[in-house]
Amino acid sequence: MVNEKEVFRANTPMRCDRFICTHYKDGSLPVQEQEATPPTTENRIMAHIFNECQNYGFEILNDGIYNSNGVKLGQVGCTDGNWWVKRRYSVQQQYSNSVLDAVRSLSMVILLAKYYLT
């Protein structure tokens, strides 16, 4: 939805993400009109997480962050101004200095898995 009009519909969040990324890169993504109220802190947090995940080629789905092969890596969030990461097999959250550190630590899940599988 852009400006209260449906622009694109897909059956998975990944297809919506691909549509947005493609049209953003070629400059054909419709421009959202300015909202009367400023974006919430939660939206800003999700935007930070999304941007860092894009740098690593990760996808954000409802239940976590996945790599390009569809393997769940974990979750990243911010509570009371403190960034945290919860890795795939971990039970508890680990605090990070920034969203960059949190997402980077998820990339280590891939390296550790490759190390232990070889």
C-alpha positions as CSV (number, residue, x, y, z in Angstrom):
1,M,0.0,0.0,0.0
2,V,1.3,3.4,-1.0
3,N,-0.8,6.5,-0.3
4,E,-3.7,4.3,0.7
5,K,-3.6,2.6,-2.7
6,E,-2.6,-1.0,-3.4
7,V,0.5,-1.0,-5.6
8,F,1.6,-4.7,-5.4
9,R,0.3,-7.9,-3.8
10,A,2.2,-11.2,-3.4
11,N,1.7,-14.4,-1.5
12,T,5.0,-14.2,0.4
13,P,6.9,-11.4,2.2
14,M,10.0,-12.3,0.2
15,R,8.3,-11.5,-3.1
16,C,7.1,-8.1,-1.7
17,D,10.6,-7.4,-0.6
18,R,12.0,-8.3,-4.0
19,F,9.4,-6.0,-5.7
20,I,10.4,-3.1,-3.4
21,C,14.1,-3.6,-3.9
22,T,13.9,-3.9,-7.7
23,H,11.7,-0.8,-8.1
24,Y,13.7,1.2,-5.5
25,K,16.9,0.5,-7.5
26,D,15.5,1.6,-10.8
27,G,13.7,4.6,-9.3
28,S,10.2,3.6,-10.2
29,L,9.0,3.0,-6.6
30,P,6.0,5.3,-5.8
31,V,6.7,8.0,-3.3
32,Q,4.9,7.9,0.0
33,E,3.2,11.2,0.9
34,Q,4.3,12.8,4.1
35,E,2.4,11.5,7.1
36,A,0.8,13.9,9.6
37,T,2.5,12.1,12.5
38,P,6.2,11.2,12.7
39,P,7.3,7.6,12.4
40,T,7.4,5.6,15.7
41,T,10.5,4.5,17.4
42,E,9.6,0.9,16.5
43,N,9.6,1.8,12.8
44,R,13.0,3.4,13.1
45,I,14.4,0.3,14.8
46,M,13.0,-2.0,12.1
47,A,14.5,0.3,9.4
48,H,17.9,0.1,11.0
49,I,17.7,-3.7,11.2
50,F,16.4,-4.0,7.6
51,N,19.3,-1.8,6.3
52,E,21.9,-3.8,8.0
53,C,20.4,-7.1,6.9
54,Q,20.4,-5.8,3.3
55,N,24.2,-5.3,3.6
56,Y,24.7,-8.9,4.4
57,G,22.1,-10.3,2.0
58,F,19.7,-11.4,4.8
59,E,16.0,-11.5,4.7
60,I,13.6,-10.5,7.5
61,L,10.5,-12.7,7.9
62,N,8.0,-12.7,10.7
63,D,9.8,-15.2,12.9
64,G,13.4,-14.0,12.4
65,I,16.3,-13.3,10.0
66,Y,17.2,-15.7,7.3
67,N,20.2,-16.1,4.9
68,S,19.7,-16.3,1.1
69,N,19.5,-20.1,1.4
70,G,16.4,-19.9,3.7
71,V,18.3,-20.9,6.8
72,K,17.1,-19.1,10.0
73,L,20.0,-17.3,11.6
74,G,18.2,-15.7,14.6
75,Q,16.6,-12.4,15.7
76,V,17.8,-8.8,16.3
77,G,16.0,-6.2,18.3
78,C,16.2,-3.1,20.5
79,T,14.7,-2.9,24.0
80,D,15.0,0.4,26.0
81,G,17.7,1.6,23.7
82,N,19.8,-1.6,24.1
83,W,20.5,-3.7,20.9
84,W,20.3,-7.4,21.3
85,V,20.7,-10.6,19.2
86,K,19.3,-14.0,19.7
87,R,21.1,-16.6,17.6
88,R,19.3,-19.5,16.0
89,Y,19.9,-22.1,18.7
90,S,20.4,-19.8,21.6
91,V,17.8,-19.6,24.4
92,Q,18.7,-16.1,25.7
93,Q,19.5,-12.8,24.1
94,Q,23.0,-11.3,24.0
95,Y,23.4,-7.6,24.1
96,S,25.3,-5.7,21.4
97,N,26.8,-2.3,21.0
98,S,24.9,-1.5,17.8
99,V,22.6,-3.0,15.2
100,L,25.7,-3.4,13.0
101,D,27.3,-5.7,15.7
102,A,24.1,-7.6,16.2
103,V,23.6,-8.4,12.5
104,R,27.3,-9.1,12.0
105,S,27.1,-11.7,14.8
106,L,24.3,-13.4,12.9
107,S,26.7,-13.7,10.0
108,M,29.0,-15.6,12.3
109,V,26.3,-18.3,12.7
110,I,27.0,-19.3,9.0
111,L,30.8,-19.4,9.5
112,L,30.5,-21.5,12.7
113,A,28.1,-23.9,11.0
114,K,30.5,-24.4,8.1
115,Y,33.4,-24.9,10.5
116,Y,31.6,-27.6,12.5
117,L,30.2,-29.3,9.5
118,T,33.6,-29.7,7.8
